[in-house]
């Protein structure tokens, strides 16, 4: 079960990382303005981090470190999710609901990553 959970976490991280490069504009829009530099730089950096974490989570020898890194990443991107929810307050209900639902989803993602780390 542990390997399956780790594989799924790695797949999620890998897919998310790839979308940062394939479709960067939506990510650029949620980069908090207080961060220095270009939003695209942050989009690519976070995508690269997700890809690197996917590789470390899928590898049994580095799984614990990768899963702890994933938990930290899930906490670290929370301000972008808050920004998205604030920016989308005036969007149609399905978009607004999606933005608001992203906020509590971070909690089970962090818990999942921590569980994978504990089981590694």
C-alpha positions as MATLAB code, in Angstrom:
seq = 'XXXXXXXXXXXXXXXXXXXXXXXXXXXXXXXXXXXXXXXXXXXXXXXXXXXXXXXXXXXXXXXXXXXXXXXXXXXXXXXXXXXXXXXXXXXXXXXXXXXXXXXXXXXXXXXXXXXXXXXX';
ca = [
       0.000    0.000    0.000;
       2.829    2.409    0.852;
       4.431    2.058   -2.564;
       1.076    2.638   -4.244;
       0.456    5.787   -2.226;
       3.965    7.035   -2.994;
       3.489    6.274   -6.677;
       0.251    8.241   -6.725;
       1.846   11.170   -4.917;
       4.744   11.127   -7.383;
       2.282   11.015  -10.298;
       0.370   14.009   -8.916;
       3.573   15.988   -8.432;
       4.866   15.024  -11.871;
       1.637   15.937  -13.642;
       1.429   19.247  -11.789;
       5.065   19.995  -12.588;
       4.556   19.310  -16.284;
       1.546   21.625  -16.471;
       3.683   24.477  -15.141;
       5.723   24.215  -18.352;
       2.989   23.203  -20.807;
       0.396   25.764  -19.611;
       2.250   28.366  -17.521;
      -0.105   31.342  -17.875;
      -2.703   30.253  -15.257;
       0.123   29.714  -12.772;
       1.680   33.093  -13.610;
      -1.606   34.765  -12.693;
      -1.650   33.366   -9.148;
       1.951   34.164   -8.226;
       1.702   36.654   -5.344;
       2.885   40.109   -6.416;
       5.059   40.440   -3.306;
       7.498   37.897   -4.738;
      10.438   39.503   -6.543;
      11.057   38.908  -10.217;
       8.863   37.620  -12.986;
       5.821   35.453  -12.250;
       6.960   33.143  -15.080;
      10.224   32.518  -13.239;
       8.265   31.441  -10.145;
       5.980   29.292  -12.291;
       8.939   27.479  -13.816;
      10.752   27.169  -10.465;
       7.729   25.661   -8.762;
       7.171   23.312  -11.703;
      10.806   22.201  -11.549;
      10.464   21.632   -7.799;
       7.400   19.475   -8.348;
       9.204   17.404  -10.975;
      12.239   16.977   -8.728;
      10.023   15.985   -5.807;
       8.169   13.482   -8.000;
      11.511   11.858   -8.832;
      12.543   11.692   -5.176;
       9.180   10.346   -4.003;
       9.123    7.569   -6.618;
      12.629    6.455   -5.644;
      12.507    4.309   -2.488;
      15.934    5.452   -1.272;
      14.910    9.158   -1.349;
      11.168    8.749   -0.747;
      11.137   10.092    2.817;
      13.048   13.249    1.877;
      10.911   13.766   -1.231;
       7.650   13.327    0.652;
       8.754   15.790    3.336;
       9.689   18.200    0.554;
       6.263   17.686   -1.018;
       4.571   18.503    2.291;
       6.634   21.693    2.519;
       5.777   22.576   -1.085;
       2.052   22.087   -0.436;
       2.323   24.514    2.486;
       4.495   26.906    0.463;
       2.071   27.256   -2.440;
      -0.857   28.028   -0.138;
      -0.446   31.825   -0.562;
      -0.917   31.388   -4.319;
      -4.149   29.519   -3.667;
      -5.316   32.311   -1.350;
      -4.475   34.871   -4.051;
      -6.452   32.857   -6.592;
      -9.476   32.689   -4.287;
      -9.335   36.456   -3.714;
      -8.837   37.232   -7.396;
     -11.710   34.971   -8.445;
     -14.320   36.383   -6.043;
     -16.185   37.971   -8.959;
     -15.909   35.005  -11.337;
     -18.884   32.789  -12.206;
     -19.840   30.351   -9.426;
     -18.110   27.221  -10.818;
     -14.779   29.059  -11.090;
     -15.212   30.752   -7.711;
     -16.107   27.410   -6.090;
     -13.036   25.746   -7.617;
     -10.791   28.513   -6.288;
     -12.268   28.290   -2.788;
     -12.152   24.490   -2.734;
      -8.421   24.546   -3.439;
      -7.823   26.079   -0.006;
      -8.949   23.190    2.231;
      -7.532   20.614   -0.214;
      -4.031   21.605    0.889;
      -4.623   20.001    4.304;
      -5.135   16.425    3.025;
      -2.294   16.899    0.532;
       0.096   17.800    3.362;
      -1.209   14.894    5.462;
      -0.785   12.498    2.517;
       2.807   13.580    1.935;
       3.599   13.256    5.635;
       2.093    9.750    5.674;
       4.229    8.717    2.698;
       7.279   10.106    4.524;
       6.411    8.255    7.724;
       5.921    4.991    5.853;
       9.149    5.302    3.859;
];
